[in-house]
């Protein structure tokens, strides 16, 4: 079951958080839609409807207040199934999903989520896990080198604004504007660090508190939000240390990426590489460069660091991939040669919708413990998702910053610093403050503290990846050292890759006794690693595209008495011969303390040695945080060496709990040695899934195949998930791919008909498993309905009755369809004579379909009666009935008027308005 379900606050709270308002009142819609079906079984929840114009049918949800642009995708789900990513309307409240995948018969348990948070429904108290209190982690010892200290270089700052560029799939050109901060007077060429901001509102109206939009270009009277200026402090620090820095603007992508199937990852990659190409030109021909670039030190394009925040993180990851493994030409917005080398990436609160990290490019991922936007901390997959994929020498580090939110890494998204309206993305009810993340909590950082910590760890990555200074590695690789410049932030790290070897992985066919192998994503609570009722979540188990996944596992330990060992036995013995220590990534429930284990290993000759003991405390957490995060624990291998254990053939690992009771999860364990090895990217095949759109036709059967492009070199393995368009469930298989091969062969049979229906998407999703990379991870074949929408008419059945009888109208279509037909009707004021009142109809009927009550008595048209009628598949009509009541009052003849309307409750001009008459009973 998706972990999203428990990471939520009330719809009011979430929307207030997104809007940056201190509170939010429930706004009443002028016409609250009510649903009525022939059987009353298919009614949608309040706020939802099925709509459409000109044959295009949509599932629509309207929020009680504006949902500002953020980096997490707004998604429609039914239970555990992803229906799709809806299109936001300009009002910021209405979201529409074309019904190509979602069938109305499946629209039960509808949900709106964003990175695991429910946006559409109240949740239970998310702070139930506070009972143990939020503990500030102990301060780690200081590292020998602190990269947060400014350097000695003088700096120069400025910006450039070039002609905009066109990117595939985007109608409006994207700006080529950037902020430059660089050393001045430095000798030789200097490494280049490029920053890319995330998805945020694009325009604002000066002098207002909340008038922001997602338009591009900005309308008259509005100015661009300068998100690219939000990293000037980070740039200044790096420039003082000798790095050339540039922060690029991507408002044009933010305004259009809702329509991109990959949420704009390829477009952001293209934009990054467009800028890098300009810098390569300018390094070769200085006289052609903008003034600020000419004044700065020359950039060394053989040493490039890419820094991306939120969706910018996924964008720079794709840019690193595309620089090594070119994307399909038709999808790429950069056509030139690669004249740079990306040495590493820094990913700040990133999205990774594709879960497709680049295994052979080192990275550092900053995970904000109080992220209220990308709140599932899915960026952890930039570490976990690289295991076993390629050579394993690139260091992949996760940096968990306790008390940091999503926005404050960018000063232009920070209240009090930003030019445009800005807000704290982590919002909690003032009546129930979050024990970890509410401002003022002992564990919550101020904006200045957070930005300083972010700058320090970005500088650490630059120093390691660009300058090759291994002295900063202990700040990043789980060695438990701190940078004093980041104080008072509590920062924890773990890593894979580097000089790690071996690898006790539960996904690689290992046998486990004394514990269970659990699945990160599974609808069965007995199989899933975390029960769906668990408050909070784990970044290691962030949801992807399917309700069940293969190959994402952990070892779940649970004990009520000490002493029973959990044993992990790999499919074949591992070598730890070159290692100094065994490094384990383990997490325990948030706010717990004192969990202890003995750690032992056994070689192929059955010699068993206890290496030592470890202790771990849970991270500060609440029901609103993703605090089930693994900490790196190390034990020396010296005991094994002294005992003569054969470290070339270690066959099993044992964890023996020494705490009275508890629970823990082991992600993996590795042999560890100090140092940062040189990284050389392997030549790998690359997989990109395309999309083909076909008409269904009127007759016959045709077979199409989902387009898959395999490029690059060599062979590798990917896992292909084939998603059923009806149930949403997926079948998966492991496939070996080679460039030019057709190993991913998914045929789709299309049967023509003359019955109106929905478009249907037959999709696949792909993940790299070994020796492969995946670019565009999802695509498929969309079969478009090509039959005309039926003509809908409203006609009277019983429109002249005596009080106590029932008025009846019939909504009809001229031919049966293959899908539900939803159409709205509205009660209008009468134009002459007396109108039926709220006391002239059955009170239960009135409450059921308008949410209203009879008192005080008023005209029926004032009761918000805008009703959506449903004609089920195969049927041709549904009746709308109005039960009247008999009273003892002598009254004149009364009437009501009923009209078909559009999606905005306005009567259709080409349809008649019908009148129903009620006579007084003699």
C-alpha positions in Angstrom: 0.0 0.0 0.0 1.4 3.4 -0.8 3.2 5.0 2.0 1.6 8.3 0.9 -1.5 7.6 2.9 -0.2 8.4 6.4 1.9 11.4 5.4 -0.8 13.9 5.3 -2.5 16.8 7.1 -5.9 18.1 6.5 -6.7 19.5 3.1 -7.1 22.9 4.8 -3.7 22.7 6.4 -1.9 21.5 3.2 -3.4 24.1 1.0 -2.7 26.8 3.5 0.9 25.6 3.6 1.2 25.7 -0.2 -0.3 29.1 -0.3 1.8 30.4 2.5 -1.1 31.7 4.5 -1.4 31.5 8.2 -4.9 29.8 8.0 -7.5 28.9 5.4 -11.3 29.1 5.7 -13.4 26.7 3.7 -14.6 28.7 0.7 -18.1 27.8 -0.5 -18.3 27.3 -4.2 -21.1 29.1 -5.9 -22.5 25.8 -7.2 -21.4 22.8 -5.3 -21.7 19.9 -7.8 -23.7 16.9 -6.7 -23.7 13.6 -8.5 -26.6 11.3 -9.4 -26.3 8.0 -11.2 -28.9 5.5 -12.4 -28.0 3.1 -9.6 -26.5 5.6 -7.2 -23.4 3.4 -7.0 -21.0 5.5 -9.1 -21.3 8.8 -7.2 -17.9 10.6 -6.9 -16.8 12.2 -3.7 -17.5 15.9 -3.0 -15.2 18.2 -5.0 -14.9 15.6 -7.9 -16.7 15.4 -11.2 -16.4 14.0 -14.7 -16.6 16.7 -17.3 -15.8 17.3 -20.9 -16.3 19.4 -24.0 -16.2 18.4 -27.7 -15.8 14.7 -26.9 -12.8 15.1 -24.5 -13.8 13.7 -21.1 -11.9 14.7 -17.9 -11.8 13.8 -14.2 -11.9 17.1 -12.4 -11.0 18.0 -8.8 -11.4 21.5 -7.4 -9.4 22.5 -4.3 -10.9 24.8 -1.7 -8.1 27.3 -2.2 -5.3 28.0 -4.7 -2.6 25.3 -4.8 0.6 27.3 -5.7 3.2 25.7 -8.0 5.6 23.3 -6.2 8.1 20.7 -7.2 6.1 17.6 -6.1 3.6 16.5 -8.7 -0.1 16.7 -8.0 -1.4 13.3 -8.8 -4.8 11.6 -9.0 -5.0 8.2 -7.5 -7.7 5.6 -6.8 -6.5 3.6 -3.8 -3.0 2.4 -4.6 -3.3 3.1 -8.3 -1.9 6.2 -10.0 -4.5 7.5 -12.4 -2.3 10.2 -13.8 -0.9 13.7 -13.4 -3.7 16.3 -13.9 -3.4 19.6 -15.8 -3.7 22.6 -13.5 -6.1 25.4 -14.6 -5.1 29.0 -14.4 -7.2 29.5 -11.3 -4.7 27.3 -9.4 -7.7 25.4 -7.8 -9.0 23.2 -10.6 -7.1 20.1 -11.8 -8.2 18.1 -14.9 -7.1 14.6 -16.0 -8.1 13.4 -19.4 -9.8 10.1 -19.1 -7.5 8.0 -21.2 -6.3 5.8 -18.4 -9.0 6.3 -15.7 -12.2 4.4 -16.3 -15.2 5.6 -14.3 -16.0 2.1 -13.0 -12.7 2.2 -11.3 -13.0 5.6 -9.6 -13.4 4.5 -6.1 -11.3 5.8 -3.1 -10.2 8.8 -5.1 -7.3 10.7 -3.7 -5.2 13.8 -4.6 -1.6 13.5 -3.5 1.7 15.4 -3.8 4.9 13.5 -2.8 2.8 11.4 -0.4 0.7 14.1 1.1 -3.1 13.9 0.8 -4.4 17.2 -0.5 -8.1 16.4 -0.7 -9.1 14.9 2.6 -8.6 15.2 6.3 -6.1 12.8 7.9 -5.9 11.5 11.4 -3.7 13.3 13.9 -0.3 13.2 12.3 1.5 13.9 15.6 0.7 10.7 17.4 4.3 9.7 17.2 5.3 12.6 19.4 4.9 10.7 22.6 8.7 10.2 23.0 9.4 13.7 22.1 11.7 15.2 19.5 15.4 14.7 20.5 18.1 16.9 19.0 20.8 14.5 17.8 24.2 14.7 19.4 26.8 17.0 17.8 29.3 15.0 15.7 33.1 15.7 16.0 34.5 18.4 13.8 36.2 17.5 10.5 39.8 18.5 9.9 38.8 20.7 6.9 35.7 23.0 6.9 34.6 23.8 3.3 32.1 26.4 4.6 34.8 29.0 5.3 35.2 31.6 2.6 38.3 31.6 0.4 40.7 34.3 -0.4 39.6 35.2 -4.0 38.0 38.5 -4.9 34.8 38.0 -6.9 32.9 39.6 -9.7 29.1 39.3 -10.2 26.7 40.0 -13.0 24.2 38.4 -15.3 23.7 37.6 -18.9 20.5 37.4 -21.0 20.7 35.7 -24.3 18.1 34.9 -27.0 15.6 32.3 -25.8 15.7 28.8 -27.1 13.0 26.4 -28.3 12.7 23.0 -26.6 10.9 20.0 -28.0 7.3 19.8 -26.8 7.2 23.3 -25.4 5.3 25.9 -27.4 6.9 29.0 -25.7 10.6 29.6 -26.0 12.6 29.3 -22.8 14.8 32.1 -21.5 18.6 31.9 -21.5 19.3 34.1 -18.5 21.8 33.5 -15.7 23.5 35.0 -12.6 27.3 34.7 -12.7 29.6 35.0 -9.6 33.3 34.1 -10.2 36.8 34.7 -9.0 38.4 37.8 -10.3 42.1 37.8 -11.2 42.6 34.0 -10.6 45.3 32.4 -12.7 44.5 29.6 -15.1 41.2 28.0 -15.8 38.8 27.4 -12.8 36.2 24.7 -12.3 32.6 25.6 -13.2 29.6 25.0 -10.9 26.2 25.4 -12.5 23.0 25.9 -10.5 19.4 25.1 -11.6 16.5 26.1 -9.5 13.3 24.0 -9.1 9.7 24.4 -9.9 8.2 27.6 -8.5 5.7 30.3 -9.5 7.1 32.3 -12.4 5.6 35.8 -12.1 4.3 38.2 -9.4 2.6 41.5 -9.2 4.7 44.0 -7.3 3.0 45.5 -4.3 0.8 42.5 -3.6 1.1 39.9 -0.9 0.0 36.8 -2.9 -0.6 37.7 -6.5 1.6 35.1 -8.2 1.1 33.1 -11.4 2.6 30.3 -13.4 2.5 32.2 -16.7 5.3 32.7 -19.2 6.0 35.2 -20.3 4.6 37.4 -17.6 1.5 39.4 -18.2 1.6 43.2 -18.2 2.0 44.5 -14.7 3.8 41.4 -13.5 7.5 40.7 -13.1 9.5 37.4 -13.4 10.2 35.8 -10.0 14.1 35.7 -10.0 14.5 32.1 -8.7 17.9 32.1 -10.4 19.1 34.7 -7.9 18.3 32.5 -4.9 21.7 30.8 -4.7 23.9 34.0 -4.8 25.2 33.2 -1.2 26.2 29.7 -2.3 27.8 31.1 -5.5 29.7 33.8 -3.5 31.2 31.1 -1.2 32.3 29.0 -4.1 33.6 31.9 -6.1 35.7 33.0 -3.1 37.2 29.5 -3.1 38.2 29.7 -6.7 35.2 28.3 -8.6 33.3 30.0 -11.5 29.6 29.8 -10.8 26.5 30.3 -12.9 22.8 30.0 -11.8 20.4 29.7 -14.7 16.7 30.7 -14.9 14.1 28.1 -16.0 10.8 30.0 -15.6 9.8 29.1 -19.1 10.1 25.4 -18.3 8.2 25.8 -15.0 5.3 27.4 -16.8 5.0 24.5 -19.3 6.3 21.3 -17.7 2.8 20.2 -16.6 2.3 18.9 -20.1 5.6 17.0 -20.3 5.3 13.3 -19.5 8.6 13.3 -17.7 7.6 16.5 -15.7 10.3 18.5 -17.6 13.4 16.5 -16.8 14.5 16.3 -20.5 13.8 20.0 -21.1 15.8 21.0 -18.0 18.7 18.8 -19.2 18.5 20.5 -22.6 18.6 24.0 -21.0 21.6 23.1 -18.8 23.5 21.8 -21.8 22.6 24.8 -23.9 24.3 27.0 -21.2 27.3 24.7 -20.9 27.7 24.9 -24.7 27.8 28.7 -24.5 30.4 28.5 -21.7 32.5 26.1 -23.9 32.3 28.7 -26.7 33.3 31.5 -24.4 36.2 29.6 -23.0 37.5 29.1 -26.6 36.6 32.6 -27.8 36.7 35.0 -24.8 35.9 38.0 -26.9 32.4 36.7 -27.7 31.4 36.3 -24.1 29.1 38.6 -22.1 30.9 41.3 -20.1 30.7 39.5 -16.7 32.1 36.3 -18.2 35.0 38.2 -19.8 35.8 39.8 -16.4 35.7 36.5 -14.6 38.3 33.8 -14.5 38.3 31.4 -17.4 36.0 28.4 -16.8 37.5 24.9 -17.0 34.8 22.8 -18.8 36.6 19.6 -18.0 35.6 20.1 -14.4 31.9 20.8 -14.1 29.7 20.4 -11.0 25.9 20.6 -11.5 23.8 21.7 -8.6 20.0 21.3 -8.9 17.2 22.1 -6.4 14.0 20.0 -6.4 13.0 19.4 -10.0 16.2 21.1 -10.9 17.9 18.2 -9.2 16.2 15.7 -11.5 17.1 18.0 -14.4 20.8 18.1 -13.7 20.8 14.4 -13.1 19.4 14.0 -16.6 21.9 16.5 -18.0 24.7 14.4 -16.5 23.2 11.3 -18.1 22.7 13.0 -21.5 26.3 14.2 -21.5 27.5 10.6 -21.3 24.7 8.8 -23.0 23.0 10.9 -25.7 19.1 11.0 -25.6 17.0 10.4 -28.7 17.5 13.3 -31.1 13.8 14.1 -31.4 13.4 14.6 -27.7 16.6 16.7 -27.2 16.8 20.4 -27.1 20.5 20.5 -27.6 22.0 19.2 -30.8 25.7 20.0 -30.5 28.8 18.1 -29.2 29.6 17.5 -25.6 32.6 19.8 -24.8 32.5 19.4 -21.0 32.8 16.7 -18.3 30.4 16.5 -15.4 32.5 15.4 -12.4 29.6 15.3 -10.0 26.2 16.6 -9.0 24.6 18.1 -5.9 20.9 17.5 -5.6 19.0 19.6 -3.1 15.6 18.2 -2.0 15.3 16.7 -5.4 12.5 14.9 -7.2 13.3 11.7 -9.1 10.0 10.7 -10.6 11.8 8.3 -13.0 14.0 6.8 -10.2 16.8 6.7 -12.8 20.0 8.0 -11.2 23.3 8.0 -13.1 25.4 5.4 -11.4 28.8 6.5 -12.8 28.5 10.2 -11.9 29.2 11.0 -8.2 26.5 12.8 -6.3 25.6 14.4 -3.0 21.9 14.5 -2.2 20.7 16.9 0.5 17.5 15.6 2.2 15.7 18.3 4.2 14.1 16.7 7.3 11.2 19.1 7.3 10.6 19.2 3.6 6.9 20.2 3.1 7.0 20.0 -0.7 8.9 16.9 -1.8 8.0 15.5 1.6 8.6 11.8 0.8 12.4 12.7 0.3 12.3 10.6 -2.9 15.8 11.9 -3.7 17.2 9.1 -1.5 16.9 7.0 -4.7 19.9 8.9 -6.1 21.8 6.8 -3.6 19.8 3.6 -3.3 19.0 3.3 -7.0 22.7 3.2 -8.0 23.5 -0.1 -6.2 24.6 -2.8 -8.5 23.8 -0.8 -11.6 27.4 -0.2 -12.8 31.0 -0.2 -11.6 30.2 1.1 -8.1 33.2 3.4 -7.8 31.3 6.7 -7.9 30.4 8.0 -4.5 26.7 8.5 -3.9 26.1 10.4 -0.6 22.9 11.3 1.2 23.0 14.2 3.6 20.1 14.4 6.0 19.7 17.9 7.4 17.5 17.8 10.5 15.0 20.7 10.7 15.5 22.0 7.1 12.5 22.7 4.9 12.3 22.7 1.1 12.2 26.4 0.2 14.9 28.0 2.3 17.8 26.7 0.3 16.7 29.4 -2.2 16.6 32.9 -0.8 14.1 34.0 -3.4 11.7 31.4 -2.0 12.3 32.6 1.6 10.0 35.1 3.4 11.9 38.3 4.3 14.5 37.7 1.7 12.6 37.1 -1.5 11.7 39.8 -4.0 8.3 38.1 -4.6 5.8 36.6 -2.2 7.3 33.5 -0.4 6.4 31.1 2.3 7.5 28.3 4.6 6.6 25.1 2.7 6.2 23.1 6.0 2.9 24.2 7.5 1.3 22.9 10.7 -1.8 23.8 12.6 -0.9 26.5 15.2 -3.2 24.7 17.6 -1.2 21.5 17.1 2.4 22.5 16.3 4.6 19.8 14.8 7.2 18.7 17.5 10.0 18.6 14.9 9.3 21.1 12.2 7.2 23.9 13.5 9.1 27.2 13.7 10.5 27.5 17.2 10.9 23.7 17.7 14.3 22.8 19.1 15.0 20.8 16.0 13.8 23.3 13.4 16.4 25.5 11.6 15.9 29.2 10.8 16.2 30.3 7.2 19.7 31.6 7.8 20.9 28.5 9.5 19.5 26.3 6.8 21.0 28.2 3.9 24.4 28.3 5.6 24.3 24.5 6.1 23.3 24.0 2.5 26.1 26.3 1.2 28.6 24.4 3.3 27.7 20.9 2.0 27.5 22.2 -1.6 31.0 23.5 -1.1 32.1 20.1 0.3 30.9 18.4 -2.8 32.7 20.9 -5.0 35.9 20.4 -3.1 35.7 16.6 -3.3 34.5 16.2 -6.9 36.2 19.2 -8.6 39.3 19.8 -6.5 39.9 16.2 -5.5 40.4 17.0 -1.8 39.7 13.8 0.0 39.9 15.5 3.4 36.3 16.7 3.0 35.0 13.1 2.2 34.3 12.3 5.9 31.7 15.1 5.8 29.8 13.2 3.1 30.3 9.4 3.2 28.9 8.4 6.6 32.1 8.9 8.6 30.2 10.9 11.2 32.1 14.2 11.0 30.7 17.7 10.9 31.6 21.0 9.3 31.5 23.7 12.1 30.4 26.3 9.5 27.0 24.4 9.3 26.4 24.7 13.1 24.0 24.5 14.7 22.4 22.2 12.1 22.5 18.5 12.9 23.6 16.7 9.7 23.8 13.0 9.2 25.2 11.2 6.2 25.4 7.8 4.6 26.8 6.6 1.2 27.3 3.8 -1.2 30.0 3.5 -3.8 33.5 5.0 -3.4 35.9 2.4 -2.0 33.1 0.1 -0.7 33.2 -3.5 -1.7 31.2 -6.7 -1.2 27.6 -5.9 -0.5 25.1 -7.7 1.7 22.0 -6.8 -0.3 18.6 -8.3 0.4 17.7 -7.9 -3.3 20.5 -10.0 -4.7 19.1 -13.5 -3.8 20.3 -13.4 -0.2 18.9 -15.9 2.3 17.6 -14.4 5.5 16.8 -16.1 8.8 15.7 -14.6 12.1 14.1 -11.7 10.3 12.1 -11.1 7.2 12.8 -9.7 3.7 10.3 -7.0 3.2 9.3 -5.1 0.1 9.5 -1.3 -0.2 6.4 -1.1 -2.3 3.6 -3.7 -1.9 -0.1 -3.4 -1.2 0.0 -6.3 1.3 0.9 -5.0 4.8 2.4 -8.4 5.6 4.9 -8.0 2.7 5.5 -4.2 2.9 8.4 -2.9 5.0 6.2 -0.3 6.7 2.6 -0.9 7.5 0.4 1.7 5.8 -0.9 2.8 9.2 2.6 3.8 10.4 2.8 7.5 11.0 5.5 9.1 8.9 7.4 7.4 6.1 10.8 6.3 4.8 12.7 7.9 2.0 13.9 4.5 1.1 10.4 3.4 0.3 9.2 6.3 -1.8 6.5 5.4 -4.3 7.3 5.1 -8.1 4.9 4.1 -10.8 3.4 0.8 -9.6 1.6 -0.5 -6.6 4.1 -3.4 -6.3 7.8 -3.5 -7.1 10.4 -6.2 -7.5 14.0 -5.6 -6.4 13.4 -3.0 -3.7 13.8 -4.7 -0.4 15.1 -4.4 3.1 15.6 -6.8 6.1 13.0 -6.1 8.8 14.1 -7.1 12.3 11.6 -7.2 15.1 12.3 -8.6 18.6 10.7 -8.8 22.0 13.8 -10.2 23.8 17.5 -9.8 23.1 19.7 -12.5 21.6 18.1 -13.9 18.5 20.4 -13.2 15.5 19.2 -12.2 12.1 21.5 -13.8 9.5 21.9 -12.6 5.9 23.6 -15.0 3.6 24.4 -13.7 0.1 23.9 -16.0 -2.9 27.7 -16.4 -3.0 30.5 -15.4 -0.5 31.7 -11.8 -0.6 35.2 -10.5 -0.4 36.0 -7.9 2.3 39.8 -8.3 1.9 40.6 -4.7 0.9 38.3 -3.2 3.5 39.0 -1.7 6.9 35.5 -1.7 8.3 32.1 -3.1 7.7 29.6 -0.3 7.1 25.9 -1.0 7.7 23.0 1.3 6.7 20.3 0.8 9.4 17.3 2.7 10.5 15.1 2.4 13.6 11.7 4.1 14.4 11.9 7.9 14.9 12.5 9.2 18.4 13.7 5.8 19.8 17.0 5.6 21.6 19.6 3.0 22.6 18.9 0.3 20.0 22.0 -2.0 20.2 23.3 -4.9 18.0 26.3 -7.2 18.0 27.7 -7.6 14.5 29.3 -10.9 13.4 30.5 -12.4 10.2 31.1 -16.0 9.1 33.5 -17.2 6.4 33.1 -20.2 4.1 34.9 -22.4 6.6 32.2 -21.6 9.2 34.5 -19.6 11.3 32.4 -16.9 13.0 33.8 -13.8 14.6 32.0 -11.0 16.5 33.3 -7.7 15.0 31.9 -5.4 17.6 28.7 -3.7 18.7 26.8 -0.7 17.4 24.1 1.5 18.8 21.7 3.7 16.9 19.0 6.3 17.9 16.1 7.2 15.8 15.9 10.5 14.0 13.6 13.3 15.3 10.3 12.6 13.6 6.6 13.1 13.5 3.7 11.8 11.4 4.5 14.5 8.9 8.1 13.7 8.3 10.1 11.0 6.4 12.3 10.1 9.3 12.7 6.4 8.8 16.1 7.0 7.3 19.1 4.8 7.5 22.2 5.9 9.4 25.6 4.5 8.6 27.1 2.3 11.4 30.7 1.0 11.2 32.6 -1.8 12.9 36.3 -2.5 12.4 37.4 -5.8 10.7 40.4 -6.1 12.9 38.8 -8.8 15.1 38.2 -10.9 11.9 41.8 -10.4 10.9 43.2 -11.4 14.3 41.0 -14.5 14.3 42.2 -15.6 10.9 38.9 -15.2 9.2 39.0 -15.6 5.5 37.9 -12.1 4.4 38.0 -13.2 0.8 35.1 -15.5 1.4 32.6 -14.1 3.8 29.4 -16.1 3.6 27.1 -14.4 6.1 26.4 -11.4 8.3 24.7 -11.6 11.7 23.0 -8.8 13.6 22.1 -9.9 17.2 19.8 -7.4 19.1 21.0 -6.6 22.6 18.2 -4.2 23.4 15.3 -5.7 25.4 12.9 -5.1 22.4 12.7 -3.1 19.3 12.6 -2.9 15.6 15.1 -2.0 12.9 15.6 -2.3 9.1 18.8 -3.1 7.4 19.2 -1.6 3.9 22.6 -3.1 3.1 26.1 -3.6 4.4 29.5 -3.0 2.7 33.2 -3.4 3.2 34.5 0.2 3.7 37.9 1.7 3.2 39.0 5.4 3.1 39.7 7.3 -0.1 37.9 8.4 -3.2 38.7 6.4 -6.3 38.9 7.8 -9.8 35.6 7.3 -11.7 35.3 6.3 -15.3 31.9 6.0 -16.7 31.1 2.6 -18.3 29.9 2.4 -21.9 26.2 1.3 -21.3 23.1 0.9 -23.3 20.4 3.6 -22.7 16.7 2.9 -22.8 14.0 5.6 -23.6 10.4 4.8 -23.8 8.4 6.8 -26.4 4.7 7.2 -27.0 2.7 6.5 -30.1 -0.9 7.8 -30.6 -3.2 5.8 -32.9 -6.9 6.0 -33.8 -9.0 3.0 -32.8 -10.8 2.8 -36.2 -14.3 1.6 -36.9 -13.6 -2.1 -37.4 -11.0 -4.8 -37.6 -8.1 -5.6 -35.3 -4.6 -4.2 -35.6 -1.4 -4.8 -33.6 1.0 -2.0 -32.6 4.1 -2.0 -30.5 5.1 0.4 -27.8 8.1 2.4 -29.1 11.3 1.8 -27.2 14.7 3.2 -28.2 17.8 1.4 -27.1 21.0 3.3 -27.9 24.6 3.4 -26.5 27.0 0.5 -26.2 27.2 -3.0 -24.7 24.4 -4.9 -23.0 22.6 -4.6 -19.7 19.5 -5.5 -17.8 16.4 -3.5 -17.1 13.1 -4.4 -15.5 10.0 -3.7 -17.6 6.6 -3.1 -15.9 3.6 -3.5 -18.2 0.7 -1.6 -16.7 -2.8 -2.9 -17.3 -5.0 0.0 -18.4 -8.1 -1.4 -16.7 -6.8 -2.4 -13.2 -3.6 -0.4 -13.1 -1.7 -3.4 -11.9 1.6 -4.3 -13.4 3.3 -7.4 -14.6 7.1 -7.2 -14.8 10.0 -9.0 -16.3 13.8 -8.7 -16.5 15.0 -7.9 -20.0 18.5 -7.9 -21.5 18.9 -4.9 -23.8 21.4 -4.1 -26.5 21.6 -1.1 -28.8 19.4 -1.5 -31.8 17.7 -4.6 -30.3 13.9 -5.1 -29.9 14.2 -7.0 -26.6 11.5 -4.8 -25.0 8.7 -5.9 -27.3 5.2 -5.1 -26.0 2.5 -5.6 -28.6 -0.9 -3.9 -28.2 -3.9 -5.2 -30.0 -6.4 -2.5 -31.0 -10.0 -3.4 -31.9 -12.0 -0.9 -33.9 -15.6 -0.1 -33.1 -18.2 2.6 -33.7 -19.0 3.1 -30.0 -18.0 6.3 -28.2 -15.5 5.6 -25.4 -12.4 6.9 -23.7 -8.9 7.1 -25.0 -6.9 4.2 -23.5 -3.2 4.3 -22.6 -1.3 1.1 -22.7 1.8 2.0 -20.7 5.1 0.5 -19.6 7.6 1.8 -17.1 11.3 0.8 -17.1 14.0 0.7 -14.5 17.8 0.0 -14.8 18.9 -3.1 -13.0 22.5 -3.8 -14.1 24.8 -2.2 -16.7 22.2 0.1 -18.2 20.7 3.6 -17.9 17.1 4.7 -18.4 16.3 8.1 -19.7 12.5 8.6 -20.4 11.2 5.8 -18.1 7.6 5.7 -19.0 5.6 5.8 -22.3 3.3 3.6 -24.3 0.6 3.5 -26.9 -2.4 5.7 -26.6 -5.5 4.6 -28.5 -7.7 7.5 -29.3 -11.4 7.2 -29.4 -12.5 8.4 -32.9 -16.2 8.0 -32.5 -18.4 11.1 -32.1 -19.7 12.1 -28.7 -23.4 11.1 -28.4 -26.0 13.8 -28.6 -27.4 14.5 -25.1 -30.9 15.7 -24.6 -33.1 16.5 -21.7 -36.9 15.8 -22.0 -39.9 15.8 -19.8 -41.4 12.5 -18.5 -43.8 14.0 -15.9 -43.6 17.7 -15.9 -47.1 18.6 -14.7 -48.0 16.9 -11.4 -50.1 17.4 -8.2 -48.2 18.1 -5.0 -47.1 14.9 -3.3 -46.2 13.4 -6.8 -42.8 13.3 -8.5 -41.6 15.6 -11.3 -39.4 13.6 -13.7 -37.1 14.5 -16.6 -35.0 12.1 -18.7 -31.5 12.7 -19.8 -30.8 10.6 -22.9 -28.1 9.9 -25.4 -28.8 8.9 -29.0 -26.7 5.8 -28.8 -25.2 3.6 -26.1 -21.6 4.2 -25.2 -18.7 2.2 -23.7 -18.2 4.7 -20.9 -20.2 6.6 -18.3 -21.6 9.8 -19.6 -21.8 12.6 -17.1 -23.8 15.8 -17.8 -24.9 18.6 -15.4 -28.3 20.1 -15.0 -29.2 23.1 -12.9 -32.3 24.4 -11.3 -32.9 28.0 -12.5 -35.1 30.7 -11.1 -38.6 30.9 -12.7 -39.4 33.9 -14.9 -43.1 34.2 -14.1 -45.5 32.9 -11.5 -44.7 31.3 -8.1 -41.5 29.1 -7.8 -41.3 25.9 -5.8 -39.7 26.4 -2.5 -37.3 24.4 -0.4 -40.3 23.2 1.7 -42.2 22.0 -1.4 -39.7 19.1 -2.0 -38.7 16.1 0.1 -36.2 17.3 2.7 -34.0 14.2 2.5 -33.8 14.6 -1.3 -32.9 18.3 -0.9 -30.1 17.4 1.6 -28.8 14.5 -0.5 -28.4 16.6 -3.7 -27.7 20.1 -2.6 -26.4 19.7 1.0 -29.0 22.1 2.0 -32.0 22.2 4.4 -35.5 23.5 3.9 -35.3 26.2 6.5 -35.4 29.1 6.1 -37.9 28.6 3.2 -36.7 30.1 0.0 -36.9 29.5 -3.8 -35.7 26.1 -4.8 -33.2 27.8 -7.3 -31.4 29.3 -4.2 -30.5 25.8 -2.9 -27.4 25.3 -5.0 -29.0 22.5 -7.1 -26.4 21.9 -9.8 -26.6 18.1 -10.3 -24.3 15.9 -12.4 -26.3 13.0 -13.9 -24.7 9.7 -15.0 -25.7 7.5 -17.8 -23.8 4.2 -17.3 -22.1 2.3 -20.2 -24.6 0.5 -22.4 -27.6 2.6 -21.2 -29.2 5.4 -23.0 -30.9 7.4 -20.3 -31.2 8.3 -16.6 -34.1 10.0 -14.9 -33.8 13.1 -12.7 -36.6 13.0 -10.2 -37.9 15.7 -7.8 -40.2 14.3 -5.2 -42.7 17.0 -4.0 -44.5 17.0 -0.7 -48.2 17.5 0.1 -49.0 20.2 2.6 -52.2 21.6 4.0 -51.6 25.1 2.7 -53.7 26.5 -0.1 -51.2 27.6 -2.8 -51.2 28.9 -6.3 -49.7 26.7 -9.1 -45.9 26.6 -8.6 -43.1 25.7 -11.0 -39.4 25.1 -11.4 -37.1 25.4 -14.4 -34.3 22.9 -15.3 -31.5 23.4 -17.8 -28.5 21.6 -19.1 -25.3 23.5 -18.4 -21.6 23.6 -19.2 -18.9 22.8 -16.7 -19.2 26.2 -15.2 -22.9 25.8 -14.4 -24.0 28.2 -17.2 -27.0 27.1 -19.2 -26.2 25.7 -22.7 -27.4 28.3 -25.2 -28.5 25.7 -27.8 -30.6 23.6 -25.3 -34.1 24.4 -24.1 -34.9 25.3 -20.5 -37.7 23.0 -19.3 -40.4 23.8 -16.8 -42.1 21.6 -14.3 -45.4 22.5 -12.9 -46.9 21.5 -9.5 -50.6 21.9 -8.9 -52.1 22.4 -5.5 -54.0 19.2 -4.3 -57.7 20.0 -4.2 
